[in-house]
Amino acid sequence: MRKTKKIIARFTSPLKTAINCMKITLTSMFFSTKISHVVEELKRRGDLREFLGIKEDVPETGYIYTFLSKFDLNSFIAMILRILNSVTKRRQRNTRLIIDCTDVSVDINWFRKCKQADLEGKDYRWEYSAKGMFVGMKLTLILEHSSLKPLLFLLHPANMHEAKIFQEVMEELRRRRIARKGDTVIMDKGFYAYKNYLVGINEYRIVPLIFPRSNFNLSRLDGMLSYPLDIFSSKSLKGEKRRFRNLKTRLMSLLRRWQEFKPVRAIIEDVFKLAKSFGLRRLHRYTRRSVLKFAALNVLLVGIVVAMGFREKKVLQRLAEM
């Protein structure tokens, strides 16, 4: 808690009021209720204030919304990511990362606004999901497999194909020093493209275990994977060649038995169900800025839950159904 307070103090003030605003917002998300309802209950019940550790006056509903809306987006995301790192265990080396996307639907009457032209200039787009057509955005979440710790989240228009955002996701992971050389990154078929296998190994030095489609040819990929040109300008050429061969060997071995990793990737679906039970299913927000802030708090809440030990598949499913 002390680390969390120090992090929040770097980004906003007054500290106690900011913490109370976040506590109330996260509580409303956990119980899938309105912030105004939580505020009313806190004013009425002293035991609830004691439970949440709110000793000062309870902030008004309007102040909480103002606090969240005026927060600089980049600073807000940076604060949330640092808090996540403080409440979860430190990452181990050579761990597996799981990357997947889920739909974030905005609450509009899409029967009335059924034309693409109606969405011009909007941050949300039409798209199809497993449950049918929706209007909204797409949330990309990166988890550490062993701990289910959320490491990063990104937001894109709903009609952005996963295969096209692969390099953007990897670049962000490298920029934030999350993806390390030699990491295995597990992704579903949405990210499938021969180019992405090459980019993952040659540019980012990771093992991109992207589940292949039915027309995938392992021999073709084997022939395409060759030393990148920049390797020959390295001072440790032998070491770089050895690293490349190791990455390629690991990738080819994993792709031969990729179906064994379906249960590993499937666990992120349970995490998404938990996130949607916290209010991510249908949002009354219509700009990328407001949706991303809400998604950030949602991911933080998920991170806190898994950090408390709720990581088993059955437990996550039960929490999501509450």
Residue pairs with C-beta under 8 A, 6 or more apart in sequence:
3 86
4 83
4 86
4 87
5 15
5 19
7 79
7 82
7 83
7 86
8 15
8 18
8 19
8 22
8 79
8 83
9 15
10 79
11 71
11 75
11 76
11 78
11 79
12 18
12 71
12 75
12 79
16 56
17 56
17 59
17 67
18 67
20 54
20 56
20 58
20 59
21 59
21 63
21 64
21 67
21 68
22 297
23 52
23 53
23 54
24 35
24 38
24 39
24 42
24 52
24 54
24 58
24 59
24 64
25 35
25 64
25 68
25 297
26 297
26 300
26 301
26 304
27 38
27 52
28 34
28 35
28 37
28 38
29 278
29 279
29 297
29 298
29 301
30 278
30 301
31 38
32 277
32 278
32 279
35 61
35 64
35 65
36 61
39 58
39 59
39 60
39 61
39 64
41 48
42 48
42 49
42 52
42 54
42 58
43 58
49 55
49 58
59 67
68 293
69 290
71 293
73 289
73 292
73 293
76 293
76 296
77 292
77 296
80 296
80 297
80 299
80 300
81 152
81 176
83 300
84 149
84 150
84 151
84 299
84 300
84 303
87 303
87 304
87 307
88 147
88 149
88 303
88 306
88 307
89 147
89 149
89 307
91 144
91 149
91 151
92 146
93 180
94 182
94 183
95 144
95 145
95 146
95 183
96 144
96 145
96 146
96 183
96 184
96 185
96 186
96 264
97 142
97 143
97 144
97 145
97 151
97 173
97 178
97 179
97 183
97 184
97 185
97 186
98 142
98 143
98 144
98 145
98 185
98 186
98 187
98 264
98 265
98 267
98 268
99 140
99 141
99 142
99 143
99 169
99 185
99 186
99 187
99 191
100 140
100 141
100 187
100 188
100 265
100 268
100 269
100 272
101 138
101 139
101 140
101 141
101 156
101 162
101 190
102 138
102 139
102 141
102 272
102 275
102 276
103 127
103 129
103 131
103 134
103 136
103 137
103 138
103 139
103 158
104 136
104 137
104 138
104 139
104 155
104 158
104 280
104 283
104 291
104 295
105 134
105 135
105 136
105 281
105 282
105 283
106 124
106 135
106 136
106 137
106 282
106 283
106 284
106 285
106 286
106 291
107 282
107 283
107 284
108 124
108 135
108 286
110 133
110 134
110 135
113 119
113 135
116 126
119 125
119 126
119 135
122 286
123 137
123 157
123 286
123 287
123 288
123 291
124 135
124 136
124 137
124 157
124 158
124 286
125 135
125 136
125 137
125 157
125 158
125 159
126 133
126 134
126 135
126 158
126 159
127 133
127 134
127 135
127 136
127 138
127 158
127 159
128 134
134 158
135 158
136 158
136 283
137 155
137 156
137 157
137 158
137 288
137 291
138 155
138 156
138 157
138 158
138 160
139 153
139 154
139 155
139 280
139 295
140 153
140 154
140 155
140 156
140 162
140 165
140 169
141 150
141 152
141 153
141 268
141 271
141 272
141 275
141 299
142 150
142 151
142 152
142 153
142 169
142 173
142 178
143 149
143 150
143 151
143 268
143 271
144 151
145 186
145 264
145 267
147 306
147 311
148 267
148 271
148 306
148 311
149 303
149 306
149 307
150 299
150 300
150 302
150 303
150 306
151 173
151 178
152 172
152 173
152 176
152 178
153 295
153 296
153 299
154 165
154 168
154 169
154 172
155 288
155 291
155 292
155 295
156 165
161 190
162 187
162 188
162 190
162 191
163 190
163 191
163 192
163 193
163 196
166 187
166 191
166 193
166 196
166 199
166 200
167 196
167 199
170 179
170 185
170 199
170 200
170 203
170 204
170 206
173 179
173 204
174 204
179 185
179 204
179 206
180 206
181 205
181 206
181 243
182 205
182 206
182 207
182 243
182 246
182 247
183 206
183 207
184 206
184 207
184 209
184 250
184 254
185 200
185 206
185 207
185 208
185 209
186 209
186 261
186 264
186 265
187 208
187 209
187 210
187 211
187 265
188 210
188 211
188 265
189 210
189 211
189 212
189 213
191 210
192 210
192 211
192 212
192 213
192 216
193 210
194 220
194 221
194 224
196 208
196 210
197 208
197 210
197 221
197 224
197 225
197 251
198 224
198 225
199 208
200 206
200 207
200 208
200 210
201 207
201 208
201 225
201 244
201 247
201 248
201 251
202 228
202 244
203 228
205 243
205 247
206 247
207 247
207 250
207 251
207 254
208 251
209 251
209 254
209 255
209 258
209 261
211 258
211 261
211 262
211 265
212 255
212 258
218 252
218 255
218 256
221 252
221 255
222 252
225 248
225 251
227 241
227 244
228 244
231 237
231 240
231 241
231 244
234 240
254 261
267 313
267 316
270 313
270 316
270 317
270 320
271 302
271 306
271 316
273 316
273 317
273 320
274 302
274 305
274 316
274 319
274 320
275 298
275 299
275 302
276 320
277 319
277 320
277 321
277 322
278 298
278 301
278 302
279 294
279 298
280 294
280 295
280 298
283 291
283 294
285 291
285 294
305 319
310 316
310 319
